[in-house]
């Protein structure tokens, strides 16, 4: 047997503000006006019961496969359905053959986990779901990329500058030390070009990370 959909309180279409619920069996609307003190309410369409409160102390709800709602002791392991056309024996062992019926409760809003971030481009605030400040974020308002926090671009900029300078020094060392060799073997010029090119690319990347916009967190939900 499948669990019915969760109960969601809505306003009655006939009397504004009167609470109603969906029947757990046929999904018809049940008017709760004057019935909120009860534990269960009866559907006027299918005549089946739907719980709206927790069961009494020491009791629990069980829904039979014939849709009959039963109330039994919470320590019960076997119960019998009282309907003459059913008489099914329901086993409530460690592995439940029939799911317990939970009282209908209003749906509670889920509090999002994340950080509210102020975009470094447009200044609008958006929710960033990553909980670490070493990544890039795309603003849903201006569609531009920025870094959440300044730690990541600062590290990347320093790293690319260091690697770029090392590559340029290597290229200068190769140029000075292999001039005579390069006149005889022209393939040596390729190693010079590779060293200078890598150094130039690293310095360009360092400029990119140094100029990237930074978005700062406003506060965290977590």
C-alpha positions as CSV (number, residue, x, y, z in Angstrom):
1,X,0.0,0.0,0.0
2,X,1.3,3.4,-0.9
3,X,1.4,6.3,1.5
4,X,-1.1,9.0,0.6
5,X,0.1,12.5,-0.4
6,X,0.8,14.9,2.5
7,X,-2.0,17.1,3.8
8,X,-1.8,20.8,2.8
9,X,-4.3,23.2,4.5
10,X,-6.1,25.5,2.0
11,X,-9.0,27.9,2.2
12,X,-12.5,26.5,1.6
13,X,-13.9,27.5,-1.8
14,X,-17.3,27.9,-0.2
15,X,-16.5,29.8,3.0
16,X,-13.3,31.8,3.0
17,X,-11.0,30.9,5.8
18,X,-12.6,27.6,6.7
19,X,-9.9,24.9,6.8
20,X,-10.3,21.8,4.7
21,X,-8.1,18.7,4.1
22,X,-7.9,16.1,1.4
23,X,-9.2,12.7,2.2
24,X,-6.4,10.1,2.5
25,X,-8.4,7.6,0.5
26,X,-10.3,9.4,-2.3
27,X,-8.6,12.9,-2.1
28,X,-12.0,14.6,-1.8
29,X,-12.1,17.8,0.3
30,X,-13.3,17.4,3.9
31,X,-14.6,20.5,5.7
32,X,-13.0,20.9,9.2
33,X,-15.4,23.6,10.4
34,X,-16.3,22.6,14.0
35,X,-14.3,19.4,13.8
36,X,-10.8,20.6,14.8
37,X,-11.2,19.1,18.3
38,X,-11.6,15.6,16.9
39,X,-8.7,13.2,16.2
40,X,-10.2,11.9,13.0
41,X,-12.8,13.1,10.5
42,X,-15.0,11.1,8.1
43,X,-15.1,11.7,4.4
44,X,-18.7,12.3,3.1
45,X,-17.7,10.8,-0.3
46,X,-16.1,7.5,0.5
47,X,-17.1,7.3,4.2
48,X,-13.4,6.6,5.2
49,X,-11.7,8.2,8.2
50,X,-8.7,10.6,8.0
51,X,-6.6,11.5,11.1
52,X,-6.0,15.2,11.8
53,X,-4.4,14.9,15.2
54,X,-1.8,12.6,16.8
55,X,-3.4,9.5,18.3
56,X,-4.2,9.3,22.0
57,X,-1.3,8.4,24.3
58,X,-0.3,4.8,23.9
59,X,-2.2,4.4,20.6
60,X,-1.3,4.5,16.9
61,X,-3.1,4.7,13.6
62,X,-2.9,1.9,11.1
63,X,-4.6,1.9,7.6
64,X,-5.8,-1.5,6.5
65,X,-5.6,-2.5,2.8
66,X,-9.3,-2.1,2.6
67,X,-8.8,1.6,3.6
68,X,-10.3,1.1,7.1
69,X,-8.5,3.3,9.6
70,X,-7.7,1.4,12.8
71,X,-6.6,2.7,16.2
72,X,-4.6,0.2,18.2
73,X,-2.0,0.1,21.0
74,X,1.5,1.2,20.0
75,X,2.9,-2.1,21.3
76,X,0.5,-4.2,19.2
77,X,2.1,-6.6,16.7
78,X,-1.0,-8.1,15.2
79,X,-4.5,-6.6,14.7
80,X,-7.6,-7.7,12.9
81,X,-9.7,-5.6,10.6
82,X,-13.3,-5.4,12.0
83,X,-15.0,-5.1,8.6
84,X,-17.1,-8.2,7.8
85,X,-16.0,-8.2,4.2
86,X,-12.3,-8.0,5.1
87,X,-11.3,-9.6,8.4
88,X,-7.7,-9.3,7.4
89,X,-5.0,-10.0,10.1
90,X,-2.5,-7.2,9.9
91,X,1.1,-8.0,11.1
92,X,2.9,-5.0,12.7
93,X,6.3,-6.6,13.2
94,X,9.8,-5.0,12.7
95,X,9.0,-5.0,8.9
96,X,5.7,-3.3,8.6
97,X,3.4,-5.0,6.1
98,X,0.8,-2.1,6.4
99,X,2.2,1.4,6.9
100,X,1.2,3.4,10.0
101,X,-1.1,6.3,9.2
102,X,0.3,9.6,10.3
103,X,-1.9,12.5,11.3
104,X,-2.3,15.2,8.6
105,X,-0.1,18.2,9.3
106,X,0.3,21.5,7.4
107,X,3.2,21.6,5.1
108,X,6.1,23.5,6.7
109,X,8.4,25.6,4.5
110,X,11.9,24.2,4.1
111,X,14.6,26.7,5.2
112,X,17.2,26.8,2.5
113,X,20.9,26.2,3.4
114,X,23.3,28.6,1.8
115,X,24.7,32.1,1.9
116,X,23.2,35.4,0.7
117,X,25.8,37.0,-1.5
118,X,26.0,40.6,-2.7
119,X,27.1,40.6,-6.4
120,X,30.3,42.5,-7.1
121,X,29.0,43.6,-10.6
122,X,25.4,44.8,-10.1
123,X,25.1,45.0,-6.3
124,X,22.0,42.7,-6.2
125,X,21.7,39.9,-3.6
126,X,21.3,36.3,-4.5
127,X,21.4,32.9,-2.7
128,X,24.6,30.9,-3.2
129,X,24.2,27.3,-2.2
130,X,28.0,26.5,-1.8
131,X,29.2,26.8,1.8
132,X,32.8,27.4,0.9
133,X,34.4,30.7,-0.1
134,X,36.9,29.4,-2.8
135,X,34.7,29.2,-5.8
136,X,33.1,31.3,-8.5
137,X,29.4,32.3,-8.6
138,X,27.2,33.4,-11.5
139,X,24.8,36.1,-10.5
140,X,21.2,35.3,-11.6
141,X,20.5,39.0,-12.2
142,X,23.3,40.2,-14.4
143,X,24.6,36.8,-15.5
144,X,28.2,37.7,-14.7
145,X,30.8,35.6,-13.0
146,X,32.5,36.8,-9.7
147,X,34.5,35.2,-6.9
148,X,32.7,34.6,-3.6
149,X,35.3,36.1,-1.2
150,X,38.8,37.4,-2.1
151,X,40.8,34.4,-1.0
152,X,40.5,32.4,-4.2
153,X,41.5,35.2,-6.7
154,X,44.4,36.3,-4.4
155,X,45.8,32.8,-4.2
156,X,45.4,32.2,-8.0
157,X,46.9,35.6,-8.9
158,X,50.0,35.0,-6.7
159,X,50.4,31.4,-8.1
160,X,50.2,32.5,-11.7
161,X,52.7,35.4,-11.2
162,X,55.2,33.0,-9.6
163,X,54.9,30.4,-12.3
164,X,55.0,33.0,-15.0
165,X,58.2,34.6,-13.7
166,X,59.8,31.2,-13.3
167,X,59.0,30.3,-16.9
168,X,60.4,33.6,-18.2
169,X,63.6,33.2,-16.1
170,X,63.9,29.7,-17.6
171,X,63.4,31.1,-21.1
172,X,66.1,33.8,-20.5
173,X,68.5,31.1,-19.1
174,X,67.9,28.9,-22.2
175,X,68.4,31.9,-24.5
176,X,71.7,32.9,-22.9
177,X,73.1,29.4,-22.3
178,X,72.2,27.7,-25.6
179,X,72.9,30.5,-28.2
180,X,75.8,28.6,-29.8
181,X,73.9,25.3,-29.7
182,X,70.8,26.9,-31.2
183,X,72.8,28.2,-34.3
184,X,73.6,24.5,-35.2
185,X,70.3,23.0,-34.0
186,X,67.4,25.3,-34.8
187,X,64.9,23.1,-32.9
188,X,66.4,24.7,-29.8
189,X,64.4,27.8,-30.6
190,X,61.2,25.9,-29.9
191,X,62.2,25.4,-26.2
192,X,62.8,29.1,-25.9
193,X,59.4,29.9,-27.4
194,X,57.6,27.4,-25.2
195,X,59.2,28.9,-22.0
196,X,58.3,32.4,-23.0
197,X,54.8,31.4,-24.1
198,X,54.1,29.6,-20.8
199,X,55.3,32.6,-18.9
200,X,53.2,35.0,-20.9
201,X,50.1,32.8,-20.5
202,X,50.6,32.6,-16.7
203,X,51.0,36.4,-16.5
204,X,47.8,36.9,-18.5
205,X,45.9,34.6,-16.2
206,X,47.4,36.5,-13.2
207,X,46.0,39.7,-14.6
208,X,42.6,38.0,-15.0
209,X,42.5,36.8,-11.4
210,X,43.7,40.1,-10.2
211,X,41.0,42.0,-11.9
212,X,38.1,39.7,-11.3
213,X,35.1,41.1,-9.3
214,X,34.6,39.9,-5.8
215,X,31.1,39.2,-4.3
216,X,30.9,39.2,-0.5
217,X,28.5,37.1,1.7
218,X,25.8,39.0,3.5
219,X,24.9,36.4,6.1
220,X,24.5,32.6,6.3
221,X,21.4,30.6,6.9
222,X,23.4,27.7,8.3
